[in-house]
């Protein structure tokens, strides 16, 4: 290879360091034929073309470099980035995979491969590549942020939290990334950190800064509303006058969409459902691309229609929303859509009476030293009960956590079968599993102290063998609600777990999942015969004071009156992770009882599946 022209290279480097990318490109264009083939010249040219947004030119330059030096991973990595920006995603993947083979410990290569997979919506591969990047470079902030986003889409809450550990101390982020980071932090209940991220967002120069400032204001509205800080949401909304949104240029659609959605969510909280529906529809008319945002908007539209008694329009909107979510689930967890896919795999893991008879006797903590487990199918009133318990000074709730599920995974990672090998656990094994559980709990409730823990996770109903092996004296409260109202409420929620996206994608699939879950749960209740309190949503609404007293008796509480203060307690608590976050700040009401009857024509085909449970629970059609 010809020797470098040091004068040309030095001049190009000086221009690059001065921020003059176009000057670097001009210098390369003026180079002699010999200098134009120089590796250093080509590398500087490619970087400058990339920076200047001349992506097709950068593809050609880095293509030449990677052919000249196929052993240099950096050239292949840059080629992959250039191809991705130029729209050739297949060529980008090929280049990044070659780069990864050459440099398997280069975090930048894994990171760029992860960004490509995000663009392709190959969420599982994106998550793996980005987690690999973080494992190689734990302080790689951009990789942590994008890994958290991929974990979010894949329903990996624990991974999401791990990636955002310490986010409050991260340096200011570019505005686009700050918006993604703040949204993710909001879902995890980290309001103060999310607001800090937005306040420090690095804005581009005008005119691009204006629309991003509006998007940041819209994000603040969403954060305040989600944390039941309605007055602050209304104040922030003043930064987003509708006429200002309407006047935005054609290339600022995302700012318009975010602004309209912010107005819509506040309108819904104020009972202006017609205004909300109009705003959601306007957002949908211009929304493109992001299935998660579009699905959330359509779910909002469906809720607005429902509140206006426009039930047919609401159901049509729900069908669109679920179709969009299925597109996300298809990319995040394709195995769930296979003929044998099971959104609730735990339903197949049961302990029958014969197997339970072989369990080795083990001591366990007393009821007072054990968590109170609140279980039941989602949307059965578990959040209401959780807030009642948390309002009492003797109890502490940790919001919805999958820690019991993590214990089953830990068993399997250690080579033990769940639930089969619960039978042969030693006292030491059980103590270790309990220690893991309490360590996870204290990570989110470091000041738990002597309070009794409330572990509210509806689908812990499928993990009763683990719960009762470790905490045989635990108090368990099973929440029931009319099965049809449960299914309707599930259908109207934008669940972010791919498994629940699939489960709720059709009433038939949801009805079968409901039936399977209760078949397994009631089988275990029969086998283990634990001390269970049945908590019926409709009866609680009709006889609230009676159920408060009953709850106090069941939990051996001297004064049950604090349970009744749940609404004020929920308002003060601010963040509540479930979709009931707004509802539980209000007194109990029967407004949601029998709501499914407005949608009866769509329920008719699945009533035979639900009929046995409707009768068993004492409900009627």
KAHUVEN-V958612 format. One record per backbone hydrogen bond with DSSP energy under -0.5 kcal/mol. CO is the residue of the C=O (numbers start at 0). NH is the residue of the N-H. Records with the same first field share a line. If there is no record, write none. Layout:
CO: NH ; NH
This chain:
3: 5
4: 8
5: 9
6: 10
7: 11
8: 12
9: 13
10: 14
11: 15
12: 16
13: 17
14: 19
15: 18
18: 20
19: 23
20: 24
21: 25
22: 26
23: 27
24: 28
25: 29
27: 30
31: 35
32: 36
33: 36
34: 37
37: 41
38: 42
39: 43
40: 44
41: 45
42: 46
43: 47
44: 48
45: 49
46: 50
47: 51
48: 53
49: 52
52: 54
53: 57
54: 58
55: 59
56: 60
57: 61
58: 62
59: 63
60: 64
61: 65
62: 66
63: 67
64: 68
66: 69
68: 71
70: 72
71: 74 ; 75
72: 76
73: 77
74: 78
75: 79
76: 80
77: 81
78: 82
79: 83
80: 84
81: 85
82: 86 ; 87
83: 86
86: 88
87: 91
88: 92
89: 93
90: 94
91: 95
92: 96
93: 97
94: 98
95: 99
96: 100
97: 101
98: 102
102: 105
104: 106
105: 108 ; 109
106: 110
107: 111
108: 112
109: 113
110: 114
111: 115
112: 116
113: 117
114: 118
115: 119
116: 120 ; 121
117: 120
120: 122
121: 125
122: 126
123: 127
124: 128
125: 129
126: 130
127: 131
128: 132
129: 133
130: 134
131: 135
132: 136
136: 139
138: 140
139: 143
140: 144
141: 145
142: 146
143: 147
144: 148
145: 149
146: 150
147: 151
148: 152
149: 153
150: 154 ; 155
151: 154
154: 156
155: 159
156: 160
157: 161
158: 162
159: 163
161: 164
163: 166
165: 168
166: 169
172: 201
173: 177
174: 178
175: 179
176: 180
177: 181
178: 182
179: 183
180: 184
181: 185
182: 186
183: 187
184: 189
185: 188
188: 190
189: 193
190: 194
191: 195
192: 196
193: 197
194: 198
195: 199
197: 200
200: 202
201: 174
204: 207 ; 208
206: 209 ; 210
207: 211
208: 212
209: 213
210: 214
211: 215
212: 216
213: 217
214: 218
215: 219
216: 220
217: 221
218: 222
219: 223
220: 224
221: 225
222: 226
223: 228
224: 227
227: 229
228: 232
229: 233
230: 234
231: 235
232: 236
233: 237
234: 237
235: 238
236: 239
240: 243 ; 244
241: 245
242: 246
244: 247
248: 251
249: 252
251: 255
252: 256
253: 257
254: 258
255: 259
256: 260
257: 261
258: 262
259: 263
260: 264
261: 265
262: 266
263: 267
264: 268
265: 269
266: 271
267: 270
270: 272
271: 275
272: 276
273: 277
274: 278
275: 279
276: 280
277: 281
278: 282
279: 283
280: 284
281: 285
282: 285 ; 286
287: 289
289: 293
290: 294
291: 295
292: 296
293: 297
294: 298
295: 299
296: 300
297: 301
298: 302
299: 303
300: 304
301: 305
302: 306
303: 307
304: 307 ; 309
305: 308
308: 310
309: 313
310: 314
311: 315
312: 316
313: 317
314: 318
315: 319
316: 320
317: 321
318: 322
319: 323
320: 324
321: 325
322: 326
323: 327
324: 328
325: 329
326: 330
327: 331
328: 332
330: 123
332: 335
333: 336
334: 337
337: 340
341: 344
343: 346
344: 347
345: 348
347: 349
351: 355
352: 356
353: 357
354: 357
355: 358
364: 472
365: 369
366: 369
370: 372 ; 474
371: 373 ; 454
372: 374 ; 476
373: 456
374: 478
376: 379
380: 384
381: 385
382: 386
383: 387
384: 388
385: 389
386: 390
388: 391
391: 394
393: 451
395: 453
398: 400
401: 405
402: 406
403: 407
404: 408
405: 409
406: 410
407: 411
408: 412
409: 413
410: 415
411: 414
416: 420
418: 421
419: 422
420: 423
421: 424
422: 359
425: 429
426: 430
427: 431
428: 432
429: 433
430: 434
431: 435
432: 436
433: 437
434: 438
435: 439
436: 440
437: 441
438: 442
439: 443
440: 443 ; 444
444: 447
447: 450
451: 395
452: 371 ; 454
453: 397 ; 455
454: 373 ; 456
456: 459
457: 375 ; 460
458: 461
459: 462
462: 465 ; 466
463: 467
464: 468
465: 469
466: 470
469: 364
470: 473
474: 372
475: 477 ; 532
476: 374 ; 478
477: 534
479: 536
481: 484 ; 485
482: 486
483: 487
484: 488
485: 489
486: 490
487: 491
489: 492
492: 494
496: 500
497: 501
498: 502
499: 503
501: 504
502: 505
505: 509
506: 510
507: 511
508: 512
509: 513
510: 514
511: 515
512: 516
513: 517
514: 518
515: 519
516: 520
517: 521
518: 522
519: 523
520: 524
521: 525
522: 526
523: 527
524: 528
529: 531
530: 475
531: 533
532: 477 ; 534
533: 535
534: 479 ; 536
535: 539
536: 540
537: 541
538: 542
540: 543
542: 546
543: 547
544: 548
545: 549
546: 550
547: 551
548: 552
549: 553
550: 554
551: 556
552: 555
557: 559
559: 562
560: 563
561: 564
562: 565
564: 568
565: 569
566: 570
567: 571
568: 572
569: 573
572: 574
577: 580
578: 581
579: 583
581: 584
582: 585
589: 592
591: 594
593: 596
594: 597
595: 598
596: 599
598: 601 ; 602
599: 602 ; 603
602: 605 ; 606
603: 606
605: 608 ; 609
606: 610
609: 612 ; 613
610: 614
611: 615
612: 616
613: 618
614: 617
